[in-house]
């Protein structure tokens, strides 16, 4: 990794953490009614031609997810249901989070949301957004004409 991206990556990480905190604060009342709010852990990876968002969602069914893109953000809503037991039981340890969740992820890169592909497999949601050409501030040569 180039050293020139270090500070930018750190700023993006801090912004992501701030967004997570505010998302959690906004959803505390709704989450408490349904057993507790939680925020899925997310990675955003940029490749040459795409932006890939990977979200950890163990125990979440595709039917319990709602995914949308709006204004440069991906909005993920859903519900992780508590495991049903066959008979009454007493938990000795219960660390796994469950309940309703909402996550807003800023993409930070112009992408084509109409051609996004999302796959939920093995506890991970992977969303691939093709990047939009010439929208990242690259230099574009403009020919100067004379009359």
N, C-alpha and C positions, 0 to 999 in steps of 0.2 A: 504494500500500500504506500502510495506517495505521501510524503510528509505534508505537502501542501493541502491535502484533504483532511488531515487530522483535526484541525480546529473546526472545520465545517461539519465534520461527522459528530464531533462533541456537541456543537450547538444543536444539531438535529436531534441528537439523543436527549439532550436536556429538554428541548421543545416537546418531544414525544412523551417524556415523563410528566411534564406539566399538563399536557393534553389528557393523559391517563388520569391524573389526579382530579382535574376538573370534570371529566366524564364520570368518574366514580362519585364525586360529590353531588352531581346533578341526578344521579340514579340511585342514591342511597334509600330514599323513601320507597320507590317502586321495588327495589331489590329486596328490602327488608320484608315486604309483604309476601314475597315469593320464596323466602328461605335464605336470602343473602345475596348481595351483588358481588360480582367478580369481574375481572377484566382479563380477557385472553392475552397471552404474550404474543408479540408480533415482531417479525423481521420484514424490512423493505429492502430489496436488493435490486440494484440497477445493472443491467447488462447492456451490451452494445445496441440491441434492438428492442429491449423490453424492460418493463418495471415489474418485478415479481413481489407479491405480498404473501408471506407465509404466516399463518395464524395457528397456534396450538389450540385445538378444540377436542380434547379427549372426552369421549362419552357423549358428544353432541351429534344428534341425527340431522341429516340434510333437511328433513322436513321441519325442523325447529330453527332453521336459519333464515334470515332475511338479509340480503346483500344489495346495496345500491351504491351508485357513484353520483356525487353532486358537488359542483364547484371545486374541483381539485381534491376532493376527499372521497374516501371509501367509507361507507357507513355499514357496520355489521351489527345486527341485532339477533338475539336468539335466546334460547333457554336450554340449560343443561339440567336435565331432570335427575332427581335423586333416585338411586337404585331401589327398586321394589324388592322387598324380601318376601319369601314364601310364608313366613310365620313371624309372629312378634319376636323382636330381638333387642338386646341392649348393646349399644356401641361402646366399646372400650377406648376406641380412638377413631376420630372422624376428622381428617385433615383435608379431604378433597372438597373443593369449592363446588357449589351448584347454585342454580337459580337463574334469573334473567340477567342478561348482559347486553351492553351496548358499547361499541368501540368506534371512534371516529379516527381514521388514519389519513393524515395529510400526505399526498403523493409527492408533492414538491417538484414534479417533472410533468410537462405536458404529455398526456397519453390519449390513446383512442379508446374511450370507455365503451363505445359501441361494439368493439371487437374483443372485449375482455373474455377470458376463459377461466372458469372457476371449477376446481375439483376438490372434493372432500374425500380423503382416504387415510386410513391408519391414524386417525386423530389429528390430522393436519388439513387445513384449508389452504390451497395454493391458488392464487389469483394472478393471472398473467395479463398485463396490459401492454399492447404494442406501443412503442414510443412514436410521437409525432415528429416528423423530420423538420429540421431547421427551426426548432422552437426553443432550443436550450441556450440561446445566446452565442451560438457559433458565428464566426464571421462569415458573412455572405457577400460575395463580390457583386457590386452594382456597376454596370458599365456606364460611363459618362460620355454623352454624345455632344457634338457641337452642331450649331446651325449654320 
